[in-house]
């Protein structure tokens, strides 16, 4: 039984590492969207 519990423990830490990467990707995507929205608010169309 000890082998199974140690294997599940390492699998859990692997999932935590993947979650961390996902959170970073999500944060980067949100930051990019926020920057684009901010830029769009300041954009002026020429009234030719």
N, CA, C and O atoms as a MOPAC input file, in Angstrom:
PM7 MOZYME 1SCF
protein

 N      0.80900 1    -1.19600 1     0.00000 1
 C      0.00000 1     0.00000 1     0.00000 1
 C      0.85700 1     1.26700 1     0.00000 1
 O      0.43400 1     2.29400 1    -0.53000 1
 N      2.03100 1     1.20900 1     0.57500 1
 C      2.88400 1     2.39600 1     0.64400 1
 C      3.30500 1     2.85400 1    -0.75400 1
 O      3.45100 1     4.05200 1    -0.99900 1
 N      3.49900 1     1.91000 1    -1.66200 1
 C      3.89500 1     2.24900 1    -3.03100 1
 C      2.78900 1     3.04900 1    -3.72400 1
 O      3.06800 1     4.02500 1    -4.41900 1
 N      1.56500 1     2.64200 1    -3.53800 1
 C      0.43200 1     3.32400 1    -4.17700 1
 C      0.30200 1     4.75000 1    -3.63900 1
 O      0.08500 1     5.68600 1    -4.40900 1
 N      0.43500 1     4.92000 1    -2.32000 1
 C      0.26600 1     6.25500 1    -1.74100 1
 C      1.39500 1     7.18800 1    -2.18600 1
 O      1.15700 1     8.37500 1    -2.40700 1
 N      2.62300 1     6.66800 1    -2.32000 1
 C      3.71800 1     7.53000 1    -2.77200 1
 C      3.54300 1     7.88800 1    -4.25400 1
 O      3.90600 1     8.98800 1    -4.67000 1
 N      2.99900 1     6.98100 1    -5.03700 1
 C      2.75700 1     7.25500 1    -6.45000 1
 C      1.66800 1     8.31200 1    -6.59800 1
 O      1.78700 1     9.20100 1    -7.44100 1
 N      0.62100 1     8.23000 1    -5.80300 1
 C     -0.45300 1     9.22600 1    -5.89200 1
 C      0.05000 1    10.58000 1    -5.39800 1
 O     -0.41100 1    11.61700 1    -5.87600 1
 N      0.98100 1    10.59000 1    -4.45700 1
 C      1.54500 1    11.85300 1    -3.96900 1
 C      2.33400 1    12.56000 1    -5.05600 1
 O      2.23900 1    13.78000 1    -5.19000 1
 N      3.10800 1    11.81900 1    -5.83400 1
 C      3.87200 1    12.44700 1    -6.90600 1
 C      2.95300 1    12.90600 1    -8.03300 1
 O      3.22100 1    13.91900 1    -8.67900 1
 N      1.88300 1    12.17300 1    -8.26900 1
 C      0.91900 1    12.57300 1    -9.29600 1
 C      0.23000 1    13.86900 1    -8.87800 1
 O     -0.04800 1    14.72600 1    -9.71800 1
 N     -0.04300 1    14.01300 1    -7.59000 1
 C     -0.67600 1    15.23200 1    -7.08900 1
 C      0.21900 1    16.44300 1    -7.27400 1
 O     -0.26300 1    17.51200 1    -7.64800 1
 N      1.52200 1    16.29700 1    -7.01700 1
 C      2.43000 1    17.42400 1    -7.19000 1
 C      2.57900 1    17.77700 1    -8.66900 1
 O      2.78300 1    18.94200 1    -9.00800 1
 N      2.48000 1    16.79000 1    -9.54100 1
 C      2.54300 1    17.05000 1   -10.98000 1
 C      1.32500 1    17.86800 1   -11.40700 1
 O      1.45100 1    18.79000 1   -12.21400 1
 N      0.15900 1    17.54100 1   -10.87800 1
 C     -1.05400 1    18.29800 1   -11.20300 1
 C     -0.94700 1    19.72500 1   -10.68800 1
 O     -1.40300 1    20.65100 1   -11.35900 1
 N     -0.35600 1    19.92800 1    -9.51400 1
 C     -0.17100 1    21.27200 1    -8.98000 1
 C      0.71800 1    22.10000 1    -9.89700 1
 O      0.45600 1    23.28200 1   -10.11600 1
 N      1.75900 1    21.49200 1   -10.43000 1
 C      2.66100 1    22.19700 1   -11.34000 1
 C      1.91900 1    22.60000 1   -12.61000 1
 O      2.10700 1    23.70600 1   -13.11600 1
 N      1.09100 1    21.72100 1   -13.11700 1
 C      0.31500 1    22.03700 1   -14.32000 1
 C     -0.69200 1    23.14200 1   -14.03300 1
 O     -0.92000 1    24.00300 1   -14.88300 1
 N     -1.29200 1    23.13100 1   -12.86000 1
 C     -2.23200 1    24.18600 1   -12.47200 1
 C     -1.52000 1    25.53100 1   -12.44300 1
 O     -2.06200 1    26.53600 1   -12.90300 1
 N     -0.31300 1    25.55000 1   -11.90400 1
 C      0.46100 1    26.78700 1   -11.83200 1
 C      0.70500 1    27.35600 1   -13.21700 1
 O      0.57400 1    28.56300 1   -13.42000 1
 N      1.05700 1    26.50700 1   -14.17300 1
 C      1.28300 1    26.96300 1   -15.55000 1
 C     -0.00900 1    27.49000 1   -16.15300 1
 O     -0.00100 1    28.49200 1   -16.86900 1
 N     -1.10100 1    26.82900 1   -15.87100 1
 C     -2.39600 1    27.26100 1   -16.40200 1
 C     -2.75400 1    28.63100 1   -15.84600 1
 O     -3.24700 1    29.49000 1   -16.57800 1
 N     -2.51000 1    28.84000 1   -14.55500 1
 C     -2.81100 1    30.13200 1   -13.94900 1
 C     -1.96500 1    31.23200 1   -14.55900 1
 O     -2.45200 1    32.34700 1   -14.74700 1
 N     -0.72100 1    30.94900 1   -14.86800 1
 C      0.15100 1    31.93600 1   -15.49800 1
 C     -0.36600 1    32.27900 1   -16.88300 1
 O     -0.42400 1    33.45000 1   -17.25800 1
 N     -0.74400 1    31.25600 1   -17.64500 1
 C     -1.28100 1    31.49600 1   -18.99400 1
 C     -2.55900 1    32.30700 1   -18.93100 1
 O     -2.76500 1    33.21100 1   -19.74100 1
 N     -3.41500 1    31.99300 1   -17.97700 1
 C     -4.66800 1    32.72400 1   -17.82100 1
 C     -4.39700 1    34.17500 1   -17.45400 1
 O     -5.01900 1    35.08400 1   -18.00300 1
 N     -3.48100 1    34.39300 1   -16.53600 1
 C     -3.13600 1    35.75100 1   -16.11900 1
 C     -2.56400 1    36.55000 1   -17.29000 1
 O     -2.88800 1    37.72600 1   -17.45700 1
 N     -1.72200 1    35.92000 1   -18.09400 1
 C     -1.15200 1    36.61100 1   -19.25100 1
 C     -2.23000 1    36.96300 1   -20.26200 1
 O     -2.21600 1    38.05700 1   -20.82700 1
 N     -3.16100 1    36.05100 1   -20.49700 1
 C     -4.24500 1    36.30100 1   -21.44500 1
 C     -5.12600 1    37.45000 1   -20.96100 1
 O     -5.52100 1    38.30600 1   -21.75200 1
 N     -5.43500 1    37.47100 1   -19.66200 1
 C     -6.25800 1    38.54500 1   -19.11300 1
 C     -5.53700 1    39.88500 1   -19.19700 1
 O     -6.15600 1    40.90300 1   -19.50600 1
 N     -4.24300 1    39.89300 1   -18.92600 1
 C     -3.46800 1    41.12600 1   -19.00200 1
 C     -3.42700 1    41.65200 1   -20.43100 1
 O     -3.50900 1    42.86000 1   -20.65000 1
 N     -3.30100 1    40.76500 1   -21.38900 1
 C     -3.27500 1    41.16200 1   -22.79900 1
 C     -4.61500 1    41.77700 1   -23.21100 1
 O     -4.65200 1    42.80400 1   -23.88800 1
 N     -5.71100 1    41.13900 1   -22.79800 1
 C     -7.04000 1    41.66200 1   -23.11300 1
 C     -7.26100 1    43.02700 1   -22.47000 1
 O     -7.82300 1    43.92600 1   -23.09700 1
 N     -6.82500 1    43.18300 1   -21.23200 1
 C     -6.99100 1    44.44600 1   -20.52400 1
 C     -6.20800 1    45.55200 1   -21.22000 1
 O     -6.69800 1    46.67400 1   -21.35000 1
 N     -4.99800 1    45.24100 1   -21.66800 1
 C     -4.17200 1    46.22100 1   -22.37400 1
 C     -4.82500 1    46.62400 1   -23.69500 1
 O     -4.82100 1    47.80100 1   -24.05600 1
 N     -5.38600 1    45.65200 1   -24.41400 1
 C     -6.05800 1    45.96200 1   -25.68100 1
 C     -7.29300 1    46.82500 1   -25.45700 1
 O     -7.54800 1    47.74900 1   -26.23000 1
 N     -8.06000 1    46.53600 1   -24.41300 1
 C     -9.24900 1    47.32700 1   -24.11000 1
 C     -8.86900 1    48.75700 1   -23.73100 1
 O     -9.54600 1    49.70800 1   -24.12100 1
 N     -7.79700 1    48.90200 1   -22.98000 1
 C     -7.33300 1    50.22900 1   -22.57300 1
 C     -6.89900 1    51.02400 1   -23.80200 1
 O     -7.20200 1    52.21100 1   -23.91900 1
 N     -6.18800 1    50.36600 1   -24.71300 1
 C     -5.73200 1    51.01800 1   -25.94000 1
 C     -6.92600 1    51.41400 1   -26.81600 1
 O     -6.91900 1    52.47300 1   -27.44500 1
 N     -7.94100 1    50.55900 1   -26.85000 1
 C     -9.12300 1    50.82300 1   -27.67500 1
 C     -9.89900 1    52.03200 1   -27.15900 1
 O    -10.46200 1    52.78300 1   -27.95500 1
 N     -9.93900 1    52.23300 1   -25.84400 1
 C    -10.64300 1    53.38200 1   -25.27100 1
 C     -9.99600 1    54.70000 1   -25.69800 1
 O    -10.69200 1    55.69600 1   -25.89200 1
 N     -8.67700 1    54.71100 1   -25.84600 1
 C     -7.94600 1    55.93100 1   -26.18600 1
 C     -7.88100 1    56.18400 1   -27.69600 1
 O     -7.48800 1    57.26800 1   -28.12700 1
 N     -8.26100 1    55.19600 1   -28.49100 1
 C     -8.14000 1    55.30400 1   -29.94400 1
 C     -9.13700 1    56.31200 1   -30.50400 1
 O    -10.33200 1    56.22800 1   -30.21900 1
 N     -8.65700 1    57.25300 1   -31.29200 1
 C     -9.52300 1    58.27400 1   -31.89500 1
 C     -9.62400 1    58.04000 1   -33.39500 1
 O     -8.61300 1    57.89200 1   -34.08300 1
 N    -10.83200 1    58.00800 1   -33.88300 1
 C    -11.04700 1    57.88200 1   -35.32600 1
 C    -10.98100 1    59.26800 1   -35.96700 1
 O    -11.52600 1    60.23100 1   -35.42800 1
 N    -10.31500 1    59.36500 1   -37.11300 1
 C    -10.32500 1    60.65800 1   -37.81000 1
 C    -11.73700 1    60.96300 1   -38.33300 1
 O    -12.39100 1    60.08400 1   -38.89300 1
 N    -12.20300 1    62.19800 1   -38.15200 1
 C    -13.54500 1    62.57500 1   -38.56500 1
 C    -13.53600 1    63.23900 1   -39.94300 1
 O    -14.29900 1    64.16700 1   -40.20900 1
 N    -12.65900 1    62.74300 1   -40.80400 1
 C    -12.39800 1    63.21100 1   -42.14600 1
 C    -13.42100 1    63.99500 1   -42.78100 1
 O    -13.25400 1    64.42100 1   -43.92300 1

